[in-house]
């Protein structure tokens, strides 16, 4: 993903340094039996945008186990 998206796909200003699972979260991909390492299921984000997206969509953090576990 980072080779493909060298600039953050959200702000278009900073270098992409985080491979973000999108549009489904890593948790959702695993639950559906999909490959969470497939670059088609992600995007490159800068550190600031990745933090904002994680805070907005996964308030407990990406590694927090939800009720389905």
C-alpha positions, 0 to 999 in steps of 0.5 A: 500500500505504501509503495502505491500511496506514497502521499496520504490519500486523505490530506494529500499533503504529508507522506503516507507512513501507515498502511490503513485497512479500509473500507473495512477494519482489520477486525472486520476483514478477519471476521469475514475470512478476508485477507487483511494483507491484501493491498486492495483493502487498504490505503496509505495515510500520514500519521496524523490522519491515521490517528484521527481515523482510528480515534473516530472509527475504533475508539478503543484502538485497533487492537481492542477486542470487541464483544464478538471475541 
